[in-house]
Amino acid sequence: MLHCGIIGCGRICPNHFVTLNQHPDVAIRWLCDLQVHNTAPFANSLSNVRTTPSADDVFKDPSVDFVNILTDHASHYLLAKQALLAGKHVIVEKPFTIEPEHARELVALATANRLKIICISQHRFDPMINQIRALVQKGKLGTLLQINGRLLCGRSTEYYSESYWHGRSAIDGGSALINQGYHMLDIILSMAGIPAKLNAYAARRAHVDLIETEDTISLQCVFNNGALGSLNITSGYAKEEWNAEIEMVGTDGRIVFDLHSPHQPPVIDVQGVNFSEIMQTVTRTYQKVGIGYYGDLHDLQIKDFISSLIEDRSPAFLPQHAVDTVTVIHQAYASAHRNGFAWGSIS
């Protein structure tokens, strides 16, 4: 039996808690949150669990095998480092860290101590997306011409005003890209690789008095295979909804899919590819967990991580890929700043 501790009991916690609580080889021993009352909804369904506002209590417990770090972005690095130094395996919510050098340090530290660490990139475990990626890698689209992503979402005033860190540049590390658009970028990179060239423009137009960071950002990329790409994100839409579309166009076909609508059928217009056969291979029962657009894919990645501990193998998603995603985000913000965007202040 593996024992774990959850550090951070906020919006994303249900997506981790459900899988851990239902897993036959895992027992949740600690629930930790700076506001310890946030642990109550989860602790009430458990027996033999302890709650605390201090992560040190979790790290000092020799019975804890791994921890799930679900806290604000800026704290990921130090908490993950403390966990590794305490001999714990680590699951970190996205983004891995804010700074690329911190992400590289965590990977090196885990390797040196023969520990496993992963960053949550649950959409890389989506059976539909994996089928689409296989089509691209097999050259079914012919020469890849473009890969474009568009995320239209809305964040309410309360989302920012009721949080101590959302929209704060030093803690959030950004907004529209590193927070709302992280998974969009991550999946594009999984399809096309790290861009050879990248240019970005950012703006703060909808949440001017609420955030220090960007609510709208546009990336333009040239990939190593010569394909062009773009990623356009705004969190300033009036309605709190999600429309996360990725389109890939090649000389022999086109594929369009929505990242944040779990199991919504994609558009596959590729000669010789049978759409219905692909969908039959990716069918799975959708279990609504937490906030609707978060989907249920955390379950697949967390279960793979637990299996990797039991079987003493590498996780299916290697942390180096998360390092790459953080690196590209860092490059995009650097480009946006060179192009005139600056972090602001909250009035």
Beta strands, then each sheet from edge to edge (+ up, - down):
strand 1: 2-7
strand 2: 26-32
strand 3: 50-52
strand 4: 66-69
strand 5: 89-92
strand 6: 117-119
strand 7: 144-153
strand 8: 195-203
strand 9: 216-223
strand 10: 228-234
strand 11: 242-250
strand 12: 253-258
strand 13: 267-270
sheet 1: 3+ 2+ 1+ 4+ 5+ 6+
sheet 2: 8+ 9- 10+ 7+ 11- 12+ 13-
end
